[in-house]
Structure formats: C-alpha cells, structure tokens
Amino acid sequence: MRSYRNRYFFGLLLMMSLVLICACQPPTPRPTATAQPTPTITPTPAPQPMEIEELLQNCASLDEQDVTVILTGKVFLPPESVYGYEGWYGMNLITGTRVNALFQVGTGANTMNDLPHYFFEQDLVIRADDGRIIRHGHQVRVTGRPRYRADSENRRCEIFVDRVDSLMPEDVLQPLDLTVEELNDDDTVNDCSDLEFSRQFVRLSGELRIDEFTSLCQLKNCKVTFEDPTGSADVMILEGEGPNHMAALPETPTNQDLQVRDQNGDLVDNANLSLIGVVSLSDKYECEMTVYEIEKGK
C-alpha cells in the first residue's frame, strides 16, 4: 500500500512540475508585419523627334532600345516596286535623305489603301490620325518604331508608322478653278511651278481630244490633250475600265477612240468635262496635269 501511494505521490509531483514549467515559458510572439516596398513605375519614354539622317545613323541602337521616334518629310509612292510585310506597305519618306516608312493597310485612321497590281501616284491614299487624307508628295509627320535590318543593304533601316499627321494646308485637296493660260503665266500667284511645289489640287474645265503626234498609252498611263478657250496642255489619265480611267488607245488613235469615265464610272462627253489633279512642268518646261478625278461638265 505504501508503494502505491508513493508512486501516486511521485506522479502527482511530476505533473505539477510540468504544469509549472509550461506556465513559466514566455508566450510565442506574434509575427511582425514587414512593410513591402512600393513598386517603382518606369514611365514610358516620350517619342524622340529627330532628322531622318540621325535615325539612319543610330537605327540599330534605337531598335534595340525600342525607342519611338518622330520624323517629318514628304511621303511618296515608290516609282516601281513597293516593299513591305504582310499588311504593311513601305512608302518613301524623304527630306534630304530617304527612309522606308511602313504604313498599315486598312480603312481607319493611320492606315493606307491597298494598292492595285499596277499602281500610280493617284493610288496613294493615306488617312491621318485625325482622318484627313494624305496624297502623294504631301508633307507629313510620322511617329513610329525603327527596325534595323542587318540582312538588307537597301532596307537597312525602316520605321513602322503608328501615327501620321498631315502638315499640308487643310484646303490642299479643294481644287482651284484655273485656266491653261493662268497656269502658264509666271506672274500669277498660282502658276505651274508654284502649284507643283505646293501639290495643290487644280480643276480644268474644257474638252479632251486626240493629238496624232503626242497622244498614246504606255504602261497603263495615257497622254491626251486638254483644251479650253485659253490654250491647251497635255494631261495624263490612267488606262482602264474603272472610275477616273480611260480606254486604251490603238496605235493610230482618233477622237472616236477616246472613251473616258468619271468618278462614278460613267462615260463622259469629251467636249464638256472637268479634270482634277496636280500640275507640274514637263521636260520641255510645259505645264501638264496628272489627273486624279474626272467630272462631267455642267
């Protein structure tokens, strides 16, 4: 009986000691919240205005750093072949030097129209960021991303255009009604050389006729003679069956072969029509018109 009580007493003391030991241990501290560092937001670098020459000299590094640049120049449809990528066409952007500016093909802002198989300057239609129409030879400002191509000598530097703005007067596409005499008068404000530089649209009203010595069609482009009461001038009209085109001429054409269609695709009266386009001095220093649109006479 003593042995049982001793064992019981010893066990009781052991349990009390464990309770006291546990009671004397300090409580486990709560974890302290650690302040998280505020993330640093790196601002997107602003587009860098530069000259085309500067872009060409630094194209590789600008491409590597993914820099967006701003360039100004005149945009031209290349004369023979257009290079680009699927959905993008490369136009010539020119100041003193030239760079290949790639425009996306589409119908919205900052895009250009698709091109036919045989293309001419009349086919270049670009829509600016604000919806204004840009044509061949217009002064523009483009914002885009350079691409350096080590594999191409002729296309070493290109720029993919994200935004294009017209720097032309807003009324440049509103045609001025002029006569052949006014175009050839050097003393007038709107003579041929001034209009060639400004790319201002012009409207001539009169008649078309065949000249047996000069009228012909070559490479889908036809030359015929325009005449109004003040004089005559050569005009260039695209060959074809669509709107603002004319039928191909035979080797020895006559006035009966002259079939011209207006902007709606309808045949016009050659003796009473209006031509809208841009003018320039020929190699013989004579004023001639590149026809963009044809209207029926009033």
C-alpha positions as CSV (number, residue, x, y, z in Angstrom):
1,M,0.0,0.0,0.0
2,R,2.9,2.4,0.7
3,S,4.4,1.6,-2.6
4,Y,1.2,2.6,-4.4
5,R,0.9,5.8,-2.5
6,N,4.5,6.7,-3.2
7,R,4.1,6.1,-6.8
8,Y,0.9,8.1,-6.9
9,F,2.5,11.0,-5.0
10,F,5.6,11.0,-7.2
11,G,3.4,11.1,-10.4
12,L,1.4,13.9,-9.0
13,L,4.5,16.0,-8.3
14,L,5.8,15.3,-11.8
15,M,2.6,16.5,-13.4
16,M,2.6,19.7,-11.3
17,S,6.2,20.4,-12.3
18,L,5.3,20.1,-16.0
19,V,2.4,22.5,-15.5
20,L,4.7,25.0,-13.7
21,I,7.3,24.7,-16.4
22,C,4.8,25.2,-19.2
23,A,3.3,28.1,-17.3
24,C,6.7,29.8,-16.9
25,Q,7.6,29.8,-20.6
26,P,7.0,33.1,-22.4
27,P,4.2,33.3,-24.9
28,T,5.1,32.8,-28.6
29,P,5.5,36.3,-30.1
30,R,3.1,37.3,-33.0
31,P,4.8,37.7,-36.3
32,T,5.7,41.3,-37.1
33,A,4.3,42.6,-40.4
34,T,7.1,43.6,-42.8
35,A,6.4,46.7,-44.9
36,Q,6.5,45.9,-48.6
37,P,8.5,48.3,-50.9
38,T,6.4,50.5,-53.2
39,P,6.9,49.3,-56.8
40,T,8.7,51.8,-59.0
41,I,6.7,52.6,-62.1
42,T,9.1,53.3,-65.0
43,P,7.5,56.0,-67.2
44,T,7.3,55.2,-71.0
45,P,9.9,57.4,-72.7
46,A,8.3,60.1,-74.8
47,P,8.8,59.8,-78.6
48,Q,12.0,61.4,-79.8
49,P,11.9,63.9,-82.6
50,M,14.8,63.5,-85.0
51,E,16.0,64.0,-88.5
52,I,16.0,61.1,-90.9
53,E,19.8,61.3,-91.1
54,E,20.0,60.8,-87.3
55,L,17.7,57.9,-87.5
56,L,19.8,56.2,-90.2
57,Q,23.0,56.7,-88.2
58,N,21.5,55.3,-85.0
59,C,19.0,52.8,-86.3
60,A,20.4,49.7,-84.7
61,S,20.6,51.1,-81.1
62,L,17.1,52.8,-81.4
63,D,15.7,49.4,-82.5
64,E,17.4,47.6,-79.6
65,Q,16.2,50.1,-77.1
66,D,12.6,50.0,-78.6
67,V,12.6,53.8,-78.9
68,T,9.7,55.6,-80.6
69,V,10.7,58.4,-82.9
70,I,9.1,61.3,-84.7
71,L,10.1,62.2,-88.3
72,T,8.9,64.8,-90.8
73,G,9.2,64.6,-94.6
74,K,7.3,64.2,-97.8
75,V,5.7,60.9,-98.5
76,F,5.9,59.4,-102.0
77,L,4.7,56.1,-103.6
78,P,7.8,54.3,-104.8
79,P,8.0,54.5,-108.7
80,E,8.4,50.8,-109.5
81,S,8.2,48.3,-106.6
82,V,6.7,48.5,-103.1
83,Y,8.5,46.6,-100.3
84,G,6.9,45.7,-97.0
85,Y,5.5,42.9,-94.9
86,E,2.1,41.2,-94.8
87,G,-0.4,44.0,-94.2
88,W,2.2,46.8,-94.4
89,Y,3.4,48.8,-97.4
90,G,6.7,50.7,-97.5
91,M,6.5,54.3,-98.7
92,N,9.4,56.7,-99.3
93,L,9.7,59.3,-96.6
94,I,12.1,62.0,-97.9
95,T,13.8,65.1,-96.7
96,G,17.4,65.4,-97.9
97,T,17.6,61.6,-97.5
98,R,15.1,58.8,-97.7
99,V,13.8,56.2,-95.3
100,N,11.3,53.3,-95.9
101,A,8.2,54.2,-93.9
102,L,5.8,51.3,-93.4
103,F,2.1,52.0,-93.3
104,Q,-0.6,49.5,-92.3
105,V,-3.1,48.6,-95.0
106,G,-6.6,49.3,-93.8
107,T,-9.6,51.7,-93.8
108,G,-9.2,53.6,-90.5
109,A,-7.0,56.3,-89.1
110,N,-3.2,55.9,-89.6
111,T,-3.7,53.4,-92.4
112,M,-3.4,53.4,-96.2
113,N,-5.5,52.0,-99.1
114,D,-4.4,48.7,-100.6
115,L,-2.6,49.1,-104.0
116,P,-3.6,47.6,-107.3
117,H,-1.1,45.3,-109.2
118,Y,-0.1,48.3,-111.4
119,F,0.0,51.3,-109.2
120,F,0.5,55.0,-109.8
121,E,0.7,58.1,-107.7
122,Q,-3.1,58.5,-107.9
123,D,-3.4,55.3,-105.9
124,L,-1.7,56.5,-102.8
125,V,-4.4,57.3,-100.2
126,I,-3.3,57.6,-96.5
127,R,-5.6,58.6,-93.6
128,A,-4.1,60.7,-91.0
129,D,-4.7,60.3,-87.2
130,D,-7.5,63.0,-87.5
131,G,-9.0,61.4,-90.6
132,R,-7.5,63.9,-93.1
133,I,-6.5,62.4,-96.5
134,I,-2.8,62.4,-97.4
135,R,-1.7,62.0,-101.0
136,H,1.5,61.5,-103.0
137,G,4.1,64.2,-102.2
138,H,2.4,65.6,-99.1
139,Q,4.4,66.8,-96.1
140,V,3.7,64.6,-93.1
141,R,4.9,63.9,-89.5
142,V,5.1,60.2,-88.6
143,T,5.5,58.6,-85.2
144,G,6.7,55.0,-85.1
145,R,9.2,52.3,-84.2
146,P,12.5,51.9,-86.1
147,R,13.6,48.5,-87.3
148,Y,17.2,47.7,-88.1
149,R,17.8,45.0,-90.8
150,A,21.4,43.8,-90.9
151,D,20.4,41.4,-93.7
152,S,19.4,44.0,-96.2
153,E,21.7,46.7,-97.7
154,N,18.8,48.5,-99.4
155,R,16.5,48.3,-96.4
156,R,18.9,48.7,-93.6
157,C,16.6,51.0,-91.6
158,E,12.8,51.1,-91.7
159,I,10.1,52.7,-89.5
160,F,6.7,51.1,-88.7
161,V,4.3,54.1,-88.5
162,D,1.9,54.1,-85.6
163,R,0.6,57.6,-86.2
164,V,0.7,60.0,-89.2
165,D,-0.3,63.7,-89.3
166,S,-0.7,65.8,-92.3
167,L,1.3,69.0,-92.4
168,M,-0.4,70.3,-95.5
169,P,-2.9,73.2,-95.7
170,E,-6.4,71.9,-95.0
171,D,-7.7,73.1,-98.4
172,V,-4.9,71.4,-100.4
173,L,-7.4,68.9,-101.8
174,Q,-10.0,71.5,-102.6
175,P,-9.4,72.2,-106.3
176,L,-8.6,75.7,-107.6
177,D,-10.6,76.5,-110.8
178,L,-7.9,77.7,-113.2
179,T,-7.3,78.0,-117.0
180,V,-4.4,76.8,-119.1
181,E,-3.4,80.4,-119.6
182,E,-3.3,81.1,-115.8
183,L,-1.1,78.0,-115.3
184,N,1.4,79.2,-117.8
185,D,1.5,82.8,-116.6
186,D,4.6,83.2,-114.4
187,D,3.2,86.5,-113.0
188,T,0.2,84.8,-111.3
189,V,0.2,83.5,-107.8
190,N,-0.8,80.0,-108.9
191,D,1.5,79.4,-111.8
192,C,2.6,75.8,-112.7
193,S,5.9,75.8,-110.8
194,D,4.3,77.1,-107.6
195,L,1.5,74.6,-107.8
196,E,3.9,71.8,-108.5
197,F,5.7,72.5,-105.2
198,S,2.5,73.0,-103.1
199,R,0.7,69.9,-104.5
200,Q,-2.5,72.0,-104.6
201,F,-5.3,70.3,-106.5
202,V,-6.4,72.2,-109.7
203,R,-9.6,71.9,-111.8
204,L,-9.5,72.5,-115.5
205,S,-12.8,72.7,-117.4
206,G,-13.0,72.2,-121.2
207,E,-12.6,69.3,-123.6
208,L,-10.3,66.4,-124.4
209,R,-9.0,65.5,-127.8
210,I,-6.5,63.2,-129.5
211,D,-3.3,64.7,-130.9
212,E,-1.9,62.4,-133.6
213,F,1.7,63.3,-132.6
214,T,1.6,63.1,-128.8
215,S,-1.5,61.0,-127.7
216,L,-0.6,57.5,-126.7
217,C,-0.9,55.0,-123.8
218,Q,2.2,53.4,-122.3
219,L,2.4,51.2,-119.2
220,K,-1.2,51.8,-118.2
221,N,-0.8,55.6,-118.4
222,C,-2.3,57.6,-121.3
223,K,-1.4,61.1,-122.6
224,V,-4.0,63.1,-124.3
225,T,-4.6,66.8,-125.0
226,F,-6.9,69.1,-122.9
227,E,-8.1,72.3,-124.3
228,D,-10.0,75.3,-123.0
229,P,-10.6,78.8,-124.6
230,T,-7.2,80.0,-123.3
231,G,-4.9,77.2,-124.5
232,S,-4.0,73.6,-124.4
233,A,-2.0,71.2,-122.3
234,D,-1.0,67.6,-122.0
235,V,-2.9,65.6,-119.4
236,M,-2.1,62.1,-118.0
237,I,-5.1,59.8,-117.4
238,L,-4.8,56.2,-116.1
239,E,-5.7,53.4,-118.6
240,G,-8.5,51.1,-117.5
241,E,-12.3,50.5,-117.3
242,G,-12.8,51.8,-113.8
243,P,-13.7,55.3,-112.4
244,N,-11.4,58.1,-113.5
245,H,-9.8,55.9,-116.2
246,M,-9.9,55.9,-120.0
247,A,-9.8,53.1,-122.5
248,A,-6.5,52.1,-124.1
249,L,-5.7,53.8,-127.4
250,P,-4.9,52.0,-130.6
251,E,-1.6,52.6,-132.3
252,T,-3.1,55.3,-134.5
253,P,-5.9,56.8,-132.4
254,T,-8.7,59.2,-133.4
255,N,-11.1,61.1,-131.3
256,Q,-13.6,58.3,-131.7
257,D,-11.3,56.1,-129.7
258,L,-11.3,58.5,-126.7
259,Q,-13.5,56.8,-124.1
260,V,-13.2,58.4,-120.6
261,R,-15.1,57.6,-117.4
262,D,-15.8,59.9,-114.5
263,Q,-15.5,59.3,-110.8
264,N,-18.8,57.2,-110.9
265,G,-17.5,55.0,-113.8
266,D,-19.8,56.6,-116.3
267,L,-18.7,57.7,-119.8
268,V,-18.3,61.4,-120.2
269,D,-18.8,63.9,-123.0
270,N,-15.2,64.6,-124.1
271,A,-16.3,68.0,-125.3
272,N,-17.6,69.1,-121.9
273,L,-15.8,67.8,-118.8
274,S,-13.6,68.9,-115.8
275,L,-10.3,67.3,-114.8
276,I,-9.0,67.5,-111.2
277,G,-5.4,66.8,-110.4
278,V,-1.9,68.1,-109.8
279,V,0.2,70.0,-112.3
280,S,3.9,70.0,-113.0
281,L,6.4,71.2,-115.5
282,S,7.4,68.7,-118.2
283,D,10.9,68.1,-119.5
284,K,10.0,70.8,-122.1
285,Y,9.0,73.2,-119.4
286,E,5.4,73.0,-120.4
287,C,2.7,72.7,-117.8
288,E,0.9,69.3,-117.7
289,M,-1.6,67.7,-115.4
290,T,-1.7,64.3,-113.7
291,V,-5.4,63.6,-113.5
292,Y,-6.9,62.2,-110.2
293,E,-10.6,62.7,-110.8
294,I,-12.9,63.3,-113.8
295,E,-16.2,65.2,-113.6
296,K,-19.0,65.6,-116.1
297,G,-19.3,69.1,-117.5
298,K,-22.1,71.4,-116.2
